[in-house]
Amino acid sequence: MSDARLNLLWLQSGGCGGCTMSLLCSDAANVVQMLDDAGINLLWHPSLSEASCDEVTALLEDCADGRTALDILCVEGALLRGPNGSGRFHMLAGTGVPMIDWVRRLARRARWTLAVGTCAAYGGVTAAGANPADACGLQYDGAQLGGALGPQYASGNGERVINIAGCPTHPGWVTDTLLAVALGDFGARDVDAIGRPRFYADQLVHHGCSRNEYYEFKASAEAPSQLGCLMENLGCKGTQAHADCNTRAWNGSGSCTNGGYACISCTEPGFEEPGHPFGETPKIAGIPIGLPTDMPRAWFVALAALSKSATPKRVRENATSDHAAVTPAIKRTGLK
Amino acid sequence: MSRLIVGPFNRVEGDLEVTLDVEDGVVRSAQVNSPLFRGFEQILLGKHPLDALMFVPRICGICSVSQSAAAAAALSQAMCVSAPVNGELAHNLIAGCENLADHFSHFYLFFMPDFAREAYAKRVWHAEAVSRFKAVSGSAAAEVLPARRDFLELQGFMAGKWPHTLALQPGGSTRPVDASERIRIIALLRAFRAYLERTLFGDALEAIAALDNCAALDAWRDARPVAHSDFRRYLELARDCGLDRIGAGPGVYLSHGSYAFEGGRLLRRGVWDGDLHELLSEAITEDVSHAWLAGEDAARNPAQGATLPQADKAGAYTWCKAPRWNGRVAETGALARLAVQGHPLARELARSGGSVHARVVCRLLEIALVLPQMERWAKALQPGAPFCETGSLPDEADSVGMVEAARGALGHWLSIRRGRIANYQIVAPTTWNFSPRDATGVPGALEQALVGVAAGDGAAPAIQHVVRSFDPCMVCTVH
């Protein structure tokens, strides 16, 4: 670990600020102190810092001109190119300059550039529908390399933008990435093919899902608040979505599937336009189109038929109930 | 006369710019600019109506649940479905948790750090303000972040996560609570109460909620040493800085009413301007005369509203529309909610347009009023009873969802045609408070509140206090 402290600058553009709100739910006793302990000096964050107005503009100029070292640039929210390529849909207040221009200038100086959340990574929800603001990510436009900084961009350390995708992103994904950067051991091999840190993106939301017994028996919920698996009817993509949401809890003990609603694969480029209603599973001949990752279709169909025929009464009945209507049988297990 | 362009503001949600015309060290006229436009109302067009539940919370990461609740309310009206008792309790607990966490964050993280600024270095309370409230490094931040995080674990039990849950549905909640979880929710509410009573108020929540006029509040202050609690510390510097004399708004207070339960509401819907008026959604209009949006200047009810960017429009200075109630500018937020409800201290503070002090006190007062209700709602949860009713979507419908976010009145106007969203218009709390001028030239609530405030070189950060007293949420404002 280098002795020098790292300066971190955090900017927000075409997003909702929810990734910052999520970050403040960090399990760390005090997330700001945790970064400080890791040798990260928070130059400025729009929700947390004292500096306002001219003080901020001066700081940004100092960073952009190299007078102040900019080690880590975190951008939250999509970059807005519209209208007509002008960037005017977000002018940074008090500066008369589009935020996308500020970000491009600052990114040239940054040693590491981090996209915090799916908007900053790929465009996300801000790029949905007709994409009225012409939103894109820092280095991706949906699934395509490019975005605000372009495909050739590399930050000072020679790497592409690190995409801490998620809508919102998990506080642990941000702090683990920042701490790994501060330790000096985060590089190109630590991100997946679309720039996401592998420590969470090499896992599936399905891993550790509290509904796994229902999944195993294809015992499915049919309406909101029911306990069954959400994949067959209610749009859940947890068996395909890359993230560790069910092994790294949200807000203490939560996750989307634990909360009773579908995983919408929010760490993925283009998740905002799935081509079907979010709460419905698209099917062909009664079989969901989106089958579990790495599983051949024929196997899935055969296993589903077998497991449905073998579903215990308890699992079948509870799947469409909002509480455990049938409890597990009591069985002496001590001698087995 | 000189012109000041102030921004970027921070410790507000989103980006904000204010243009001030200053003469003799005092603001003569203000223009508020919301400089970010994303276009959610256009994004939603053509979507499946229930997909609004995915999109609208992502308008705002700090009012996320409130946006969900407004969409769920509009959809439940369109679907003619209503939530079972557990579903109503779940909505209230999830919304109450977000609203109180927002008030708590606003006080400690957004508002108080300004009193640690160098500009106040000569004040007798400054050293303690620095040690307690300084941004990032003050002792409060180190305690408040964990207390807030622990309180928001309610969302982990009841909403999957925060922000951006899909748990709030037109017919209730997707997340039934079991017996053990109910106990743990009650326990975490007690833990938050303990923090508030020990550190924020130094007194029972019920005692704070019972302060029923300004004299009682002054007597409470005078009976306690400054270091008694953070509320007491605030009251000291509020008196010294004269926060009760700056930032008067239009004096018209609007609330959609909140926390619906068993056919009534904990806080009533209405408008109070000295007299209490009924609030009908039809009396609300928006005009685009000073916004970079196309359309005639005539105001429209949001049910007929449209959002079409026109970046080069002459005379415009913001992306924000100008909402009006019966043609009048109104202020919204905790002060408005409690004034409309008739809380005697709030009514007294609200007279003559209110002030920075009135807004801050009412936010804290609301914490003291709502947390005990949340404890009652959590106890009333009945594990095993239904949490959600299902309904069916009509092919055609026009409906309105009117709820209260932490920052005030939030309305969603929904039109469904051929089973798809044909129009979706959102009027958010800060759209009201940070409204630009309307077609008749009448400035919005903040624009009025800034007039007469000291500004320019050497002035105290009064402008910052007035702006932040509204707890602006700029990402909601324009969406």
Interface residues (C-beta under 8 A of the other chain):
Chain A: Q12 S13 G14 G15 C16 G17 G18 C19 T20 M21 S22 L24 C25 S26 D27 A29 N30 V31 V32 Q33 L42 W44 H45 P46 S47 L48 S49 E50 A51 S52 C53 V56 T57 A78 L80 P83 S86 R88 F89 H90 M91 L92 A93 G94 T95 M99 V125 T126 A128 G129 A130 N131 P132 A133 A135 C167 P168 A223 P224 S225 L227 A249 W250 N251 G252 S253 G254 S255 C256 T257 N258 G259 G260 Y261 A262 I264 P277 F278 G279 D322 H323 A324
Chain B: I5 V6 G7 P8 F9 N10 R11 E13 G14 D15 L16 E17 N33 P35 L36 F37 R38 G39 Q42 I43 L44 L45 G46 K47 H48 L50 D51 L53 M54 F55 R58 I59 C60 G61 I62 S64 S105 L109 F110 P113 D114 A116 R117 K134 A135 V136 A141 A142 L145 P146 R148 R149 D150 L152 E153 L154 Q155 G156 F157 M158 A159 G160 K161 W162 P163 H164 T165 L166 A167 Q169 G171 G172 S173 T174 R175 P176 D178 P309 A311 P383 G384 P386 F387 C388 T390 Q464 V475
